[in-house]
């Protein structure tokens, strides 16, 4: 099986290359190889590589910038995704794509299921939802993993940012009224590879049969404040920290252009029921990341 990983230098893309290479050929591409927002270039690139499976980890992830750049976000998060769905349908291949908890408004007061009504609060969430809908309308052989709060110690993420700030500041103020499911980029990459591995005999058919949206996030939920505190406490290089106090603050303390869902934990039961897979508890993943 030949897999093309788009966004191969990002948090998830960089982690997915190694497990995929255990059972097939893997071609990685990032912005320098092809701008997925350039649809003609993307089409030509995909046809040249001719993969059986595309793992699309490329995304326009700048939630606040998207408020001023709706078209830019739509090009990458929706139009490129539609093109990938179309191409893989035409070539009888398959697509694994990622979406976000930001498609929800965070007001239900319980973990979201795949069939809960989306209601994005900002342009980033709208663009990701448009990508999901395009794949559904095309009836593409596509599995969409909706994830949340993706972190990695090796790339820019909320967790790595907090660890950096802990080395620079004595007091950290972190919002405690946004709740979500922290997801290790490595765990999500491994789940991705396990789904691809299970489908390898006939990836087009397997993805066509299983097509749709699946929630795939770390088990458990917490606030940004709890996540920051756990990361700082677990960091084995604490002697480098300057931080003396971590203080909870409301979201209103940090006014940002885009609204975020207040509480959008994801119920990942469908992923377990269909594939027998579940991501570990977020705290266990965080602890493990510091030991390997
Ligand atoms: N990060 C989160 O908290 C989060 C939460 C929910 C869902 N997700 C979804 O999970 C998936 C993976 O996210 P991630 O955190 O791994 O993202 P990431 O670390 O930002 O990686 C995305 C990669 O795509 C590249 N890229 C951006 N625009 C591109 C373009 N026009 N053409 C080609 N490549 C481009 C980026 O390059 P540059 O770095 O050079 O821009 C980067 O290497 C995405 O679909 C994202 O929407 C992420």
py3Dmol code that shows the C-alpha trace and the ligand (Angstrom):
import py3Dmol

protein = """\
ATOM      1  CA  UNK A   1       0.000   0.000   0.000  1.00  0.00           C
ATOM      2  CA  UNK A   2       1.279   3.465  -0.867  1.00  0.00           C
ATOM      3  CA  UNK A   3       0.297   6.328   1.453  1.00  0.00           C
ATOM      4  CA  UNK A   4       0.726  10.041   0.856  1.00  0.00           C
ATOM      5  CA  UNK A   5       0.941  12.078   4.070  1.00  0.00           C
ATOM      6  CA  UNK A   6       0.132  15.752   3.549  1.00  0.00           C
ATOM      7  CA  UNK A   7       1.312  18.104   6.298  1.00  0.00           C
ATOM      8  CA  UNK A   8       4.136  15.669   7.108  1.00  0.00           C
ATOM      9  CA  UNK A   9       6.039  18.256   9.154  1.00  0.00           C
ATOM     10  CA  UNK A  10       3.159  19.106  11.476  1.00  0.00           C
ATOM     11  CA  UNK A  11       2.307  17.581  14.860  1.00  0.00           C
ATOM     12  CA  UNK A  12       0.277  14.634  13.563  1.00  0.00           C
ATOM     13  CA  UNK A  13       1.853  14.326  10.114  1.00  0.00           C
ATOM     14  CA  UNK A  14       5.366  13.964  11.508  1.00  0.00           C
ATOM     15  CA  UNK A  15       4.270  11.226  13.927  1.00  0.00           C
ATOM     16  CA  UNK A  16       2.286   9.188  11.423  1.00  0.00           C
ATOM     17  CA  UNK A  17       5.094   8.533   8.939  1.00  0.00           C
ATOM     18  CA  UNK A  18       6.945   5.898  11.026  1.00  0.00           C
ATOM     19  CA  UNK A  19       4.007   3.618  11.944  1.00  0.00           C
ATOM     20  CA  UNK A  20       2.677   3.773   8.354  1.00  0.00           C
ATOM     21  CA  UNK A  21       6.104   2.799   7.029  1.00  0.00           C
ATOM     22  CA  UNK A  22       5.848  -0.479   9.000  1.00  0.00           C
ATOM     23  CA  UNK A  23       3.448  -1.912   6.424  1.00  0.00           C
ATOM     24  CA  UNK A  24       3.821   0.068   3.224  1.00  0.00           C
ATOM     25  CA  UNK A  25       5.452   2.797   1.201  1.00  0.00           C
ATOM     26  CA  UNK A  26       5.014   6.306   2.589  1.00  0.00           C
ATOM     27  CA  UNK A  27       5.510   9.597   0.763  1.00  0.00           C
ATOM     28  CA  UNK A  28       5.490  12.736   2.914  1.00  0.00           C
ATOM     29  CA  UNK A  29       4.771  16.243   1.618  1.00  0.00           C
ATOM     30  CA  UNK A  30       4.466  19.618   3.303  1.00  0.00           C
ATOM     31  CA  UNK A  31       4.008  23.211   2.211  1.00  0.00           C
ATOM     32  CA  UNK A  32       7.397  23.364   0.450  1.00  0.00           C
ATOM     33  CA  UNK A  33       6.392  20.374  -1.743  1.00  0.00           C
ATOM     34  CA  UNK A  34       2.826  21.370  -2.544  1.00  0.00           C
ATOM     35  CA  UNK A  35       0.500  24.118  -1.310  1.00  0.00           C
ATOM     36  CA  UNK A  36      -2.742  22.207  -0.827  1.00  0.00           C
ATOM     37  CA  UNK A  37      -4.611  25.498  -1.225  1.00  0.00           C
ATOM     38  CA  UNK A  38      -3.436  25.598  -4.841  1.00  0.00           C
ATOM     39  CA  UNK A  39      -5.977  23.142  -6.187  1.00  0.00           C
ATOM     40  CA  UNK A  40      -4.409  22.615  -9.619  1.00  0.00           C
ATOM     41  CA  UNK A  41      -1.025  21.951  -8.040  1.00  0.00           C
ATOM     42  CA  UNK A  42      -2.599  19.617  -5.475  1.00  0.00           C
ATOM     43  CA  UNK A  43      -4.446  17.615  -8.145  1.00  0.00           C
ATOM     44  CA  UNK A  44      -1.295  17.239 -10.241  1.00  0.00           C
ATOM     45  CA  UNK A  45       0.746  16.259  -7.180  1.00  0.00           C
ATOM     46  CA  UNK A  46      -1.727  13.594  -6.031  1.00  0.00           C
ATOM     47  CA  UNK A  47      -1.950  12.130  -9.545  1.00  0.00           C
ATOM     48  CA  UNK A  48       1.843  12.038  -9.830  1.00  0.00           C
ATOM     49  CA  UNK A  49       2.281  10.239  -6.474  1.00  0.00           C
ATOM     50  CA  UNK A  50      -0.742   7.990  -7.177  1.00  0.00           C
ATOM     51  CA  UNK A  51      -1.288   6.839  -3.584  1.00  0.00           C
ATOM     52  CA  UNK A  52      -3.753   4.190  -2.414  1.00  0.00           C
ATOM     53  CA  UNK A  53      -4.381   6.262   0.704  1.00  0.00           C
ATOM     54  CA  UNK A  54      -3.995   9.968   1.463  1.00  0.00           C
ATOM     55  CA  UNK A  55      -3.587  10.960   5.122  1.00  0.00           C
ATOM     56  CA  UNK A  56      -4.400  14.658   5.150  1.00  0.00           C
ATOM     57  CA  UNK A  57      -2.739  16.231   8.175  1.00  0.00           C
ATOM     58  CA  UNK A  58      -2.255  19.578   6.403  1.00  0.00           C
ATOM     59  CA  UNK A  59      -4.549  22.282   7.725  1.00  0.00           C
ATOM     60  CA  UNK A  60      -5.124  25.976   8.175  1.00  0.00           C
ATOM     61  CA  UNK A  61      -5.012  25.858  11.972  1.00  0.00           C
ATOM     62  CA  UNK A  62      -4.663  29.524  12.855  1.00  0.00           C
ATOM     63  CA  UNK A  63      -7.983  29.953  14.578  1.00  0.00           C
ATOM     64  CA  UNK A  64      -7.694  33.718  15.113  1.00  0.00           C
ATOM     65  CA  UNK A  65      -6.160  34.566  11.737  1.00  0.00           C
ATOM     66  CA  UNK A  66      -9.011  32.714  10.030  1.00  0.00           C
ATOM     67  CA  UNK A  67     -11.438  35.399  11.279  1.00  0.00           C
ATOM     68  CA  UNK A  68      -9.763  37.833   8.846  1.00  0.00           C
ATOM     69  CA  UNK A  69      -8.860  35.270   6.206  1.00  0.00           C
ATOM     70  CA  UNK A  70     -11.991  33.205   5.669  1.00  0.00           C
ATOM     71  CA  UNK A  71     -11.098  32.404   2.039  1.00  0.00           C
ATOM     72  CA  UNK A  72      -7.613  31.208   3.001  1.00  0.00           C
ATOM     73  CA  UNK A  73      -9.060  28.886   5.657  1.00  0.00           C
ATOM     74  CA  UNK A  74     -11.733  27.590   3.257  1.00  0.00           C
ATOM     75  CA  UNK A  75      -9.192  26.880   0.500  1.00  0.00           C
ATOM     76  CA  UNK A  76      -7.098  24.623   2.743  1.00  0.00           C
ATOM     77  CA  UNK A  77      -9.720  23.202   5.121  1.00  0.00           C
ATOM     78  CA  UNK A  78     -12.594  22.731   2.669  1.00  0.00           C
ATOM     79  CA  UNK A  79     -11.765  23.104  -1.040  1.00  0.00           C
ATOM     80  CA  UNK A  80      -8.541  21.062  -0.851  1.00  0.00           C
ATOM     81  CA  UNK A  81     -10.343  18.417   1.208  1.00  0.00           C
ATOM     82  CA  UNK A  82     -13.123  18.175  -1.370  1.00  0.00           C
ATOM     83  CA  UNK A  83     -10.523  17.780  -4.102  1.00  0.00           C
ATOM     84  CA  UNK A  84      -8.784  14.993  -2.170  1.00  0.00           C
ATOM     85  CA  UNK A  85     -12.125  13.243  -1.681  1.00  0.00           C
ATOM     86  CA  UNK A  86     -12.897  13.543  -5.391  1.00  0.00           C
ATOM     87  CA  UNK A  87      -9.457  12.327  -6.456  1.00  0.00           C
ATOM     88  CA  UNK A  88      -9.462   9.320  -4.160  1.00  0.00           C
ATOM     89  CA  UNK A  89     -12.974   8.395  -5.245  1.00  0.00           C
ATOM     90  CA  UNK A  90     -11.922   8.643  -8.907  1.00  0.00           C
ATOM     91  CA  UNK A  91      -8.745   6.601  -8.312  1.00  0.00           C
ATOM     92  CA  UNK A  92     -10.542   4.036  -6.106  1.00  0.00           C
ATOM     93  CA  UNK A  93      -8.259   4.974  -3.237  1.00  0.00           C
ATOM     94  CA  UNK A  94      -9.068   6.309   0.227  1.00  0.00           C
ATOM     95  CA  UNK A  95      -8.694   9.420   2.363  1.00  0.00           C
ATOM     96  CA  UNK A  96      -8.089   9.789   6.071  1.00  0.00           C
ATOM     97  CA  UNK A  97      -8.775  13.366   7.146  1.00  0.00           C
ATOM     98  CA  UNK A  98      -8.908  15.211  10.483  1.00  0.00           C
ATOM     99  CA  UNK A  99     -11.490  17.617  11.788  1.00  0.00           C
ATOM    100  CA  UNK A 100     -12.026  19.446  15.051  1.00  0.00           C
ATOM    101  CA  UNK A 101     -14.129  19.887  18.188  1.00  0.00           C
ATOM    102  CA  UNK A 102     -14.408  23.540  17.069  1.00  0.00           C
ATOM    103  CA  UNK A 103     -17.318  22.477  14.820  1.00  0.00           C
ATOM    104  CA  UNK A 104     -19.363  22.543  18.065  1.00  0.00           C
ATOM    105  CA  UNK A 105     -20.460  25.534  20.133  1.00  0.00           C
ATOM    106  CA  UNK A 106     -19.699  23.837  23.461  1.00  0.00           C
ATOM    107  CA  UNK A 107     -23.063  24.413  25.091  1.00  0.00           C
ATOM    108  CA  UNK A 108     -24.611  20.923  25.481  1.00  0.00           C
ATOM    109  CA  UNK A 109     -23.108  20.226  28.893  1.00  0.00           C
ATOM    110  CA  UNK A 110     -22.203  16.638  27.917  1.00  0.00           C
ATOM    111  CA  UNK A 111     -19.626  14.976  25.635  1.00  0.00           C
ATOM    112  CA  UNK A 112     -20.462  15.444  21.956  1.00  0.00           C
ATOM    113  CA  UNK A 113     -21.366  12.514  19.708  1.00  0.00           C
ATOM    114  CA  UNK A 114     -20.772  12.448  15.963  1.00  0.00           C
ATOM    115  CA  UNK A 115     -24.446  13.070  15.183  1.00  0.00           C
ATOM    116  CA  UNK A 116     -24.808  16.092  17.463  1.00  0.00           C
ATOM    117  CA  UNK A 117     -25.647  19.237  15.526  1.00  0.00           C
ATOM    118  CA  UNK A 118     -22.549  21.297  14.747  1.00  0.00           C
ATOM    119  CA  UNK A 119     -22.587  25.033  15.288  1.00  0.00           C
ATOM    120  CA  UNK A 120     -19.099  26.493  14.875  1.00  0.00           C
ATOM    121  CA  UNK A 121     -18.393  29.764  16.668  1.00  0.00           C
ATOM    122  CA  UNK A 122     -15.700  30.969  14.262  1.00  0.00           C
ATOM    123  CA  UNK A 123     -14.375  30.863  10.713  1.00  0.00           C
ATOM    124  CA  UNK A 124     -11.847  28.089  11.432  1.00  0.00           C
ATOM    125  CA  UNK A 125     -14.609  25.782  12.718  1.00  0.00           C
ATOM    126  CA  UNK A 126     -16.825  26.755   9.776  1.00  0.00           C
ATOM    127  CA  UNK A 127     -14.072  25.904   7.292  1.00  0.00           C
ATOM    128  CA  UNK A 128     -13.385  22.512   8.910  1.00  0.00           C
ATOM    129  CA  UNK A 129     -17.113  21.732   8.930  1.00  0.00           C
ATOM    130  CA  UNK A 130     -17.295  22.660   5.238  1.00  0.00           C
ATOM    131  CA  UNK A 131     -14.519  20.102   4.599  1.00  0.00           C
ATOM    132  CA  UNK A 132     -16.456  17.377   6.443  1.00  0.00           C
ATOM    133  CA  UNK A 133     -19.638  18.217   4.543  1.00  0.00           C
ATOM    134  CA  UNK A 134     -17.903  18.199   1.174  1.00  0.00           C
ATOM    135  CA  UNK A 135     -16.682  14.645   1.793  1.00  0.00           C
ATOM    136  CA  UNK A 136     -20.150  13.530   2.881  1.00  0.00           C
ATOM    137  CA  UNK A 137     -21.783  15.115  -0.180  1.00  0.00           C
ATOM    138  CA  UNK A 138     -19.276  13.436  -2.480  1.00  0.00           C
ATOM    139  CA  UNK A 139     -19.855  10.133  -0.728  1.00  0.00           C
ATOM    140  CA  UNK A 140     -16.069   9.893  -0.774  1.00  0.00           C
ATOM    141  CA  UNK A 141     -14.174   6.856   0.528  1.00  0.00           C
ATOM    142  CA  UNK A 142     -13.118   8.990   3.486  1.00  0.00           C
ATOM    143  CA  UNK A 143     -12.770   8.531   7.221  1.00  0.00           C
ATOM    144  CA  UNK A 144     -12.750  11.790   9.180  1.00  0.00           C
ATOM    145  CA  UNK A 145     -11.228  11.723  12.660  1.00  0.00           C
ATOM    146  CA  UNK A 146     -12.598  14.656  14.632  1.00  0.00           C
ATOM    147  CA  UNK A 147     -10.034  15.437  17.266  1.00  0.00           C
ATOM    148  CA  UNK A 148      -9.256  18.133  19.845  1.00  0.00           C
ATOM    149  CA  UNK A 149      -6.493  20.002  21.667  1.00  0.00           C
ATOM    150  CA  UNK A 150      -3.702  18.194  19.798  1.00  0.00           C
ATOM    151  CA  UNK A 151      -0.349  18.517  21.550  1.00  0.00           C
ATOM    152  CA  UNK A 152       3.189  17.371  20.997  1.00  0.00           C
ATOM    153  CA  UNK A 153       6.368  18.127  22.921  1.00  0.00           C
ATOM    154  CA  UNK A 154       8.301  18.282  19.666  1.00  0.00           C
ATOM    155  CA  UNK A 155       6.242  20.905  17.854  1.00  0.00           C
ATOM    156  CA  UNK A 156       4.493  24.174  18.630  1.00  0.00           C
ATOM    157  CA  UNK A 157       1.438  23.334  20.743  1.00  0.00           C
ATOM    158  CA  UNK A 158      -0.390  24.555  23.835  1.00  0.00           C
ATOM    159  CA  UNK A 159       1.623  22.111  25.980  1.00  0.00           C
ATOM    160  CA  UNK A 160       5.024  23.071  24.551  1.00  0.00           C
ATOM    161  CA  UNK A 161       4.070  26.750  24.855  1.00  0.00           C
ATOM    162  CA  UNK A 162       3.211  26.316  28.558  1.00  0.00           C
ATOM    163  CA  UNK A 163       6.509  24.504  29.196  1.00  0.00           C
ATOM    164  CA  UNK A 164       8.379  27.330  27.480  1.00  0.00           C
ATOM    165  CA  UNK A 165       6.526  29.979  29.521  1.00  0.00           C
ATOM    166  CA  UNK A 166       7.279  28.028  32.712  1.00  0.00           C
ATOM    167  CA  UNK A 167      10.968  28.634  31.956  1.00  0.00           C
ATOM    168  CA  UNK A 168      10.445  32.343  31.272  1.00  0.00           C
ATOM    169  CA  UNK A 169       7.886  33.609  33.810  1.00  0.00           C
ATOM    170  CA  UNK A 170       7.289  33.410  37.563  1.00  0.00           C
ATOM    171  CA  UNK A 171       3.501  33.627  37.272  1.00  0.00           C
ATOM    172  CA  UNK A 172       1.389  31.892  34.619  1.00  0.00           C
ATOM    173  CA  UNK A 173      -2.263  32.786  34.161  1.00  0.00           C
ATOM    174  CA  UNK A 174      -4.183  30.100  32.284  1.00  0.00           C
ATOM    175  CA  UNK A 175      -7.859  29.950  31.364  1.00  0.00           C
ATOM    176  CA  UNK A 176      -9.891  27.488  33.409  1.00  0.00           C
ATOM    177  CA  UNK A 177     -13.304  27.891  31.754  1.00  0.00           C
ATOM    178  CA  UNK A 178     -12.522  26.050  28.499  1.00  0.00           C
ATOM    179  CA  UNK A 179     -12.843  22.281  28.759  1.00  0.00           C
ATOM    180  CA  UNK A 180     -11.754  19.760  26.153  1.00  0.00           C
ATOM    181  CA  UNK A 181      -9.941  16.485  25.483  1.00  0.00           C
ATOM    182  CA  UNK A 182      -6.167  16.892  25.187  1.00  0.00           C
ATOM    183  CA  UNK A 183      -4.947  14.576  22.428  1.00  0.00           C
ATOM    184  CA  UNK A 184      -1.391  13.408  21.968  1.00  0.00           C
ATOM    185  CA  UNK A 185      -0.318  13.813  18.336  1.00  0.00           C
ATOM    186  CA  UNK A 186       1.526  10.502  18.640  1.00  0.00           C
ATOM    187  CA  UNK A 187      -1.576   8.651  19.925  1.00  0.00           C
ATOM    188  CA  UNK A 188      -3.664  10.084  17.091  1.00  0.00           C
ATOM    189  CA  UNK A 189      -0.980   9.086  14.581  1.00  0.00           C
ATOM    190  CA  UNK A 190      -0.947   5.538  15.952  1.00  0.00           C
ATOM    191  CA  UNK A 191      -4.737   5.280  15.755  1.00  0.00           C
ATOM    192  CA  UNK A 192      -4.477   6.518  12.153  1.00  0.00           C
ATOM    193  CA  UNK A 193      -1.895   3.876  11.285  1.00  0.00           C
ATOM    194  CA  UNK A 194      -3.928   1.125  12.979  1.00  0.00           C
ATOM    195  CA  UNK A 195      -7.003   2.060  10.926  1.00  0.00           C
ATOM    196  CA  UNK A 196      -4.889   2.056   7.747  1.00  0.00           C
ATOM    197  CA  UNK A 197      -3.319  -1.270   8.721  1.00  0.00           C
ATOM    198  CA  UNK A 198      -6.736  -2.848   9.245  1.00  0.00           C
ATOM    199  CA  UNK A 199      -7.787  -1.609   5.794  1.00  0.00           C
ATOM    200  CA  UNK A 200      -4.621  -2.539   3.887  1.00  0.00           C
ATOM    201  CA  UNK A 201      -6.049  -5.551   2.018  1.00  0.00           C
ATOM    202  CA  UNK A 202      -8.509  -3.313   0.128  1.00  0.00           C
ATOM    203  CA  UNK A 203      -8.258   0.222   1.424  1.00  0.00           C
ATOM    204  CA  UNK A 204     -10.850   1.655  -0.992  1.00  0.00           C
ATOM    205  CA  UNK A 205     -13.479  -0.847   0.012  1.00  0.00           C
ATOM    206  CA  UNK A 206     -12.677  -0.692   3.738  1.00  0.00           C
ATOM    207  CA  UNK A 207     -12.820   3.125   3.795  1.00  0.00           C
ATOM    208  CA  UNK A 208     -15.979   3.163   1.660  1.00  0.00           C
ATOM    209  CA  UNK A 209     -17.649   0.784   4.099  1.00  0.00           C
ATOM    210  CA  UNK A 210     -16.540   2.755   7.157  1.00  0.00           C
ATOM    211  CA  UNK A 211     -16.853   6.238   5.620  1.00  0.00           C
ATOM    212  CA  UNK A 212     -17.952   9.058   7.891  1.00  0.00           C
ATOM    213  CA  UNK A 213     -16.957  10.994  10.967  1.00  0.00           C
ATOM    214  CA  UNK A 214     -15.450   9.445  14.116  1.00  0.00           C
ATOM    215  CA  UNK A 215     -14.492  11.274  17.273  1.00  0.00           C
ATOM    216  CA  UNK A 216     -10.876  10.485  18.160  1.00  0.00           C
ATOM    217  CA  UNK A 217      -9.504  12.388  21.144  1.00  0.00           C
ATOM    218  CA  UNK A 218      -7.644  11.597  24.347  1.00  0.00           C
ATOM    219  CA  UNK A 219      -9.833   9.963  27.014  1.00  0.00           C
ATOM    220  CA  UNK A 220     -10.956  12.213  29.856  1.00  0.00           C
ATOM    221  CA  UNK A 221     -11.371  15.957  29.752  1.00  0.00           C
ATOM    222  CA  UNK A 222      -9.895  18.918  31.562  1.00  0.00           C
ATOM    223  CA  UNK A 223      -9.548  22.673  31.451  1.00  0.00           C
ATOM    224  CA  UNK A 224      -6.629  24.497  29.830  1.00  0.00           C
ATOM    225  CA  UNK A 225      -5.506  25.384  33.361  1.00  0.00           C
ATOM    226  CA  UNK A 226      -5.458  21.719  34.460  1.00  0.00           C
ATOM    227  CA  UNK A 227      -3.566  20.721  31.321  1.00  0.00           C
ATOM    228  CA  UNK A 228      -0.925  23.411  31.838  1.00  0.00           C
ATOM    229  CA  UNK A 229      -0.531  22.499  35.513  1.00  0.00           C
ATOM    230  CA  UNK A 230      -0.212  18.772  34.745  1.00  0.00           C
ATOM    231  CA  UNK A 231       2.399  19.381  32.025  1.00  0.00           C
ATOM    232  CA  UNK A 232       4.449  21.636  34.292  1.00  0.00           C
ATOM    233  CA  UNK A 233       4.234  19.166  37.202  1.00  0.00           C
ATOM    234  CA  UNK A 234       5.201  16.181  35.042  1.00  0.00           C
ATOM    235  CA  UNK A 235       8.137  17.904  33.307  1.00  0.00           C
ATOM    236  CA  UNK A 236      11.273  16.061  34.486  1.00  0.00           C
ATOM    237  CA  UNK A 237      13.385  19.178  33.824  1.00  0.00           C
ATOM    238  CA  UNK A 238      11.644  21.196  36.568  1.00  0.00           C
ATOM    239  CA  UNK A 239      14.966  22.617  37.739  1.00  0.00           C
ATOM    240  CA  UNK A 240      14.852  24.787  34.575  1.00  0.00           C
ATOM    241  CA  UNK A 241      11.506  26.333  35.582  1.00  0.00           C
ATOM    242  CA  UNK A 242      11.170  29.878  36.779  1.00  0.00           C
ATOM    243  CA  UNK A 243       7.427  29.568  37.434  1.00  0.00           C
ATOM    244  CA  UNK A 244       6.265  29.819  41.065  1.00  0.00           C
ATOM    245  CA  UNK A 245       2.544  30.068  40.620  1.00  0.00           C
ATOM    246  CA  UNK A 246      -0.042  28.985  38.036  1.00  0.00           C
ATOM    247  CA  UNK A 247      -3.272  30.909  38.340  1.00  0.00           C
ATOM    248  CA  UNK A 248      -6.685  30.145  36.825  1.00  0.00           C
ATOM    249  CA  UNK A 249      -8.279  33.017  34.889  1.00  0.00           C
ATOM    250  CA  UNK A 250     -11.459  33.312  32.801  1.00  0.00           C
ATOM    251  CA  UNK A 251     -11.330  33.332  28.989  1.00  0.00           C
ATOM    252  CA  UNK A 252     -12.288  37.017  29.147  1.00  0.00           C
ATOM    253  CA  UNK A 253      -8.791  37.733  30.574  1.00  0.00           C
ATOM    254  CA  UNK A 254      -7.338  36.994  27.123  1.00  0.00           C
ATOM    255  CA  UNK A 255      -9.559  38.630  24.503  1.00  0.00           C
ATOM    256  CA  UNK A 256      -8.960  36.943  21.132  1.00  0.00           C
ATOM    257  CA  UNK A 257     -10.581  37.502  17.717  1.00  0.00           C
ATOM    258  CA  UNK A 258     -12.194  34.030  17.527  1.00  0.00           C
ATOM    259  CA  UNK A 259     -14.650  32.618  20.054  1.00  0.00           C
ATOM    260  CA  UNK A 260     -13.853  29.114  21.324  1.00  0.00           C
ATOM    261  CA  UNK A 261     -16.330  26.466  22.524  1.00  0.00           C
ATOM    262  CA  UNK A 262     -16.477  26.567  26.339  1.00  0.00           C
ATOM    263  CA  UNK A 263     -16.867  22.821  26.823  1.00  0.00           C
ATOM    264  CA  UNK A 264     -16.642  20.402  23.925  1.00  0.00           C
ATOM    265  CA  UNK A 265     -15.345  17.038  25.141  1.00  0.00           C
ATOM    266  CA  UNK A 266     -15.774  14.327  22.505  1.00  0.00           C
ATOM    267  CA  UNK A 267     -17.514  11.001  23.069  1.00  0.00           C
ATOM    268  CA  UNK A 268     -15.283   8.514  21.214  1.00  0.00           C
ATOM    269  CA  UNK A 269     -17.545   5.476  21.559  1.00  0.00           C
ATOM    270  CA  UNK A 270     -18.135   5.120  17.803  1.00  0.00           C
ATOM    271  CA  UNK A 271     -14.395   4.702  17.153  1.00  0.00           C
ATOM    272  CA  UNK A 272     -14.309   1.914  19.733  1.00  0.00           C
ATOM    273  CA  UNK A 273     -17.422   0.223  18.379  1.00  0.00           C
ATOM    274  CA  UNK A 274     -16.264   0.270  14.746  1.00  0.00           C
ATOM    275  CA  UNK A 275     -12.498  -0.253  15.023  1.00  0.00           C
ATOM    276  CA  UNK A 276     -11.962  -1.520  18.586  1.00  0.00           C
ATOM    277  CA  UNK A 277      -9.699   1.491  19.185  1.00  0.00           C
ATOM    278  CA  UNK A 278      -9.515   4.146  21.892  1.00  0.00           C
ATOM    279  CA  UNK A 279      -6.966   6.788  22.709  1.00  0.00           C
ATOM    280  CA  UNK A 280      -5.443   6.580  26.198  1.00  0.00           C
ATOM    281  CA  UNK A 281      -6.319   8.936  29.027  1.00  0.00           C
ATOM    282  CA  UNK A 282      -4.774  12.354  28.359  1.00  0.00           C
ATOM    283  CA  UNK A 283      -2.843  12.358  31.649  1.00  0.00           C
ATOM    284  CA  UNK A 284      -1.259   8.941  30.949  1.00  0.00           C
ATOM    285  CA  UNK A 285      -0.198  10.094  27.482  1.00  0.00           C
ATOM    286  CA  UNK A 286       1.319  13.251  28.905  1.00  0.00           C
ATOM    287  CA  UNK A 287       3.257  11.287  31.545  1.00  0.00           C
ATOM    288  CA  UNK A 288       4.482   8.850  28.887  1.00  0.00           C
ATOM    289  CA  UNK A 289       5.651  11.649  26.605  1.00  0.00           C
ATOM    290  CA  UNK A 290       8.083  12.808  29.272  1.00  0.00           C
ATOM    291  CA  UNK A 291       9.596   9.353  29.685  1.00  0.00           C
ATOM    292  CA  UNK A 292      10.339   8.493  26.053  1.00  0.00           C
TER     293      UNK A 292
END
"""
ligand_1 = """\
48
LIG
N -3.766 21.387 16.722
C -4.937 21.188 17.300
O -5.138 21.502 18.482
C -6.052 20.519 16.540
C -7.310 20.390 17.168
C -8.339 19.777 16.447
C -8.135 19.315 15.172
N -6.910 19.460 14.597
C -6.733 18.972 13.232
O -5.772 17.918 13.222
C -5.053 17.939 11.995
C -3.557 17.932 12.268
O -3.250 19.097 13.031
P -1.786 19.425 13.560
O -1.924 20.003 14.917
O -0.873 18.267 13.325
O -1.420 20.609 12.553
P -0.026 21.376 12.387
O 0.956 20.936 13.413
O -0.366 22.820 12.247
O 0.474 20.816 10.979
C -0.110 21.177 9.787
C 0.943 21.052 8.719
O 0.329 21.416 7.477
C 1.163 22.372 6.836
N 0.373 23.250 6.012
C -0.317 24.356 6.369
N -0.885 24.941 5.306
C -0.526 24.178 4.222
C -0.774 24.278 2.861
N -1.504 25.287 2.350
N -0.245 23.336 2.041
C 0.501 22.335 2.527
N 0.780 22.194 3.825
C 0.273 23.110 4.674
C 1.826 23.127 7.977
O 2.971 23.799 7.503
P 3.419 25.158 8.258
O 3.702 24.790 9.665
O 4.611 25.585 7.442
O 2.245 26.094 8.132
C 2.128 21.998 8.946
O 3.336 21.341 8.641
C -5.560 19.170 11.226
O -6.568 18.780 10.333
C -6.178 20.031 12.301
O -7.189 20.894 11.807
C -5.865 20.042 15.256
"""
view = py3Dmol.view(width=600, height=400)
view.addModel(protein, "pdb")
view.setStyle({"model": 0}, {"cartoon": {"style": "trace"}})
view.addModel(ligand_1, "xyz")
view.setStyle({"model": 1}, {"stick": {}})
view.zoomTo()
view.show()
